[in-house]
Amino acid sequence: MYSKPTTPVIPYSNALYRSADRRAFVFLIGSLITVAWLTLWIWDRSPYSRYLSHKELGEIASTDGASVFLLVTLYLVGWTLMTVAMMLPTTLPLLEIFRRLTARRQERLQLMALVITGYLLVWTGFGVAAHLADWMLHEIVERSVWLEANAWIIGAGTLLLAGGFQFSRFKYRCLDKCRAPLSFVMEYWRGRHDHRNAFLLGINHGIFCVGCCWALMLLMFGVGVGNIGWMLALGAVMAVEKNVPWGRKLTAPVGLALLGWAILILLNHSWSWQS
């Protein structure tokens, strides 16, 4: 006996739930990134903009009497804001994959927060180490009359370092890990200790991200943490490198551009010496 086929039931509730959850995720992450950009933009145009420049920390301490702890804290706040603004967008594919895997869990917001916290913690640690190294470098320069008169060598050296690193095997190894977010999540998101694993996932991703981008981020020490133009340019380069299908091909041209820039600086000053 012929029976009329029944119309399949479409799980509208599940589809709507997933759509609403994704919109909430995009809104929250987008708001966090936007607030970081706006805060840095306002800070850079305020009377306190010099607290974003590592070059002026020593002068501020001597003239204003501010404690070293306060100055370093303010600088790290600025560095963390810069990391959120520049680096968090580059890790959105991984965060989206993690959101899907944990969408049905009641503690999904806590787990996402732990991933982001672990990621930012690694970048903060890098910021501390880079700041201390930069401070030591400036101490060396101040003790050398020749280096103080030729401080441009530091800028040229930074460009040479960043450009040369673009061609290193270590750069490509870390970049390949960052360009495979699904494999990365599957590798580190396992076991029963969800909160600990979420935190470690963020830390491990941050380690590979720092390994991939640390040399480019050093350029921010030369132009200042609050330099919006440089932040946009470098953030765009790193986002394309990590997330766009052809992004890996951008690494070498960026390296050549940085090396060329450094060579131009060296040639310009060598001509000045000869004249």
ChimeraX attribute file (.defattr): number of C-alpha atoms within 10 A of each C-alpha:
attribute: neighborCount
match mode: 1-to-1
recipient: residues
	/A:1	3
	/A:2	4
	/A:3	5
	/A:4	6
	/A:5	6
	/A:6	6
	/A:7	6
	/A:8	6
	/A:9	6
	/A:10	8
	/A:11	8
	/A:12	9
	/A:13	9
	/A:14	10
	/A:15	11
	/A:16	11
	/A:17	13
	/A:18	15
	/A:19	12
	/A:20	12
	/A:21	15
	/A:22	16
	/A:23	11
	/A:24	12
	/A:25	17
	/A:26	14
	/A:27	12
	/A:28	12
	/A:29	16
	/A:30	16
	/A:31	12
	/A:32	15
	/A:33	21
	/A:34	14
	/A:35	15
	/A:36	19
	/A:37	22
	/A:38	14
	/A:39	16
	/A:40	23
	/A:41	15
	/A:42	13
	/A:43	17
	/A:44	21
	/A:45	11
	/A:46	10
	/A:47	9
	/A:48	10
	/A:49	16
	/A:50	19
	/A:51	22
	/A:52	25
	/A:53	19
	/A:54	20
	/A:55	17
	/A:56	11
	/A:57	18
	/A:58	15
	/A:59	12
	/A:60	16
	/A:61	14
	/A:62	11
	/A:63	8
	/A:64	9
	/A:65	9
	/A:66	14
	/A:67	12
	/A:68	14
	/A:69	9
	/A:70	11
	/A:71	18
	/A:72	18
	/A:73	13
	/A:74	14
	/A:75	22
	/A:76	19
	/A:77	14
	/A:78	22
	/A:79	24
	/A:80	21
	/A:81	24
	/A:82	24
	/A:83	24
	/A:84	23
	/A:85	25
	/A:86	23
	/A:87	27
	/A:88	20
	/A:89	19
	/A:90	23
	/A:91	21
	/A:92	17
	/A:93	17
	/A:94	21
	/A:95	22
	/A:96	16
	/A:97	15
	/A:98	22
	/A:99	19
	/A:100	13
	/A:101	13
	/A:102	14
	/A:103	16
	/A:104	11
	/A:105	11
	/A:106	9
	/A:107	12
	/A:108	17
	/A:109	14
	/A:110	13
	/A:111	21
	/A:112	20
	/A:113	15
	/A:114	22
	/A:115	27
	/A:116	22
	/A:117	17
	/A:118	21
	/A:119	28
	/A:120	22
	/A:121	18
	/A:122	20
	/A:123	22
	/A:124	19
	/A:125	13
	/A:126	18
	/A:127	21
	/A:128	16
	/A:129	12
	/A:130	16
	/A:131	19
	/A:132	13
	/A:133	12
	/A:134	17
	/A:135	16
	/A:136	12
	/A:137	12
	/A:138	18
	/A:139	11
	/A:140	13
	/A:141	17
	/A:142	14
	/A:143	10
	/A:144	12
	/A:145	11
	/A:146	10
	/A:147	15
	/A:148	14
	/A:149	11
	/A:150	12
	/A:151	14
	/A:152	14
	/A:153	16
	/A:154	15
	/A:155	16
	/A:156	19
	/A:157	16
	/A:158	21
	/A:159	26
	/A:160	20
	/A:161	19
	/A:162	23
	/A:163	25
	/A:164	17
	/A:165	21
	/A:166	24
	/A:167	16
	/A:168	11
	/A:169	10
	/A:170	14
	/A:171	20
	/A:172	17
	/A:173	13
	/A:174	19
	/A:175	24
	/A:176	16
	/A:177	17
	/A:178	25
	/A:179	21
	/A:180	14
	/A:181	22
	/A:182	16
	/A:183	13
	/A:184	16
	/A:185	19
	/A:186	12
	/A:187	10
	/A:188	15
	/A:189	19
	/A:190	12
	/A:191	8
	/A:192	8
	/A:193	9
	/A:194	14
	/A:195	17
	/A:196	14
	/A:197	18
	/A:198	25
	/A:199	21
	/A:200	19
	/A:201	25
	/A:202	25
	/A:203	22
	/A:204	18
	/A:205	26
	/A:206	26
	/A:207	19
	/A:208	21
	/A:209	24
	/A:210	21
	/A:211	17
	/A:212	25
	/A:213	23
	/A:214	19
	/A:215	20
	/A:216	24
	/A:217	23
	/A:218	18
	/A:219	19
	/A:220	18
	/A:221	19
	/A:222	16
	/A:223	17
	/A:224	20
	/A:225	28
	/A:226	26
	/A:227	16
	/A:228	18
	/A:229	10
	/A:230	15
	/A:231	23
	/A:232	13
	/A:233	11
	/A:234	19
	/A:235	23
	/A:236	16
	/A:237	18
	/A:238	24
	/A:239	18
	/A:240	18
	/A:241	23
	/A:242	27
	/A:243	21
	/A:244	13
	/A:245	10
	/A:246	10
	/A:247	16
	/A:248	16
	/A:249	12
	/A:250	15
	/A:251	21
	/A:252	16
	/A:253	13
	/A:254	18
	/A:255	21
	/A:256	16
	/A:257	13
	/A:258	22
	/A:259	22
	/A:260	15
	/A:261	16
	/A:262	22
	/A:263	15
	/A:264	13
	/A:265	17
	/A:266	16
	/A:267	12
	/A:268	11
	/A:269	14
	/A:270	11
	/A:271	9
	/A:272	9
	/A:273	8
	/A:274	6
	/A:275	6
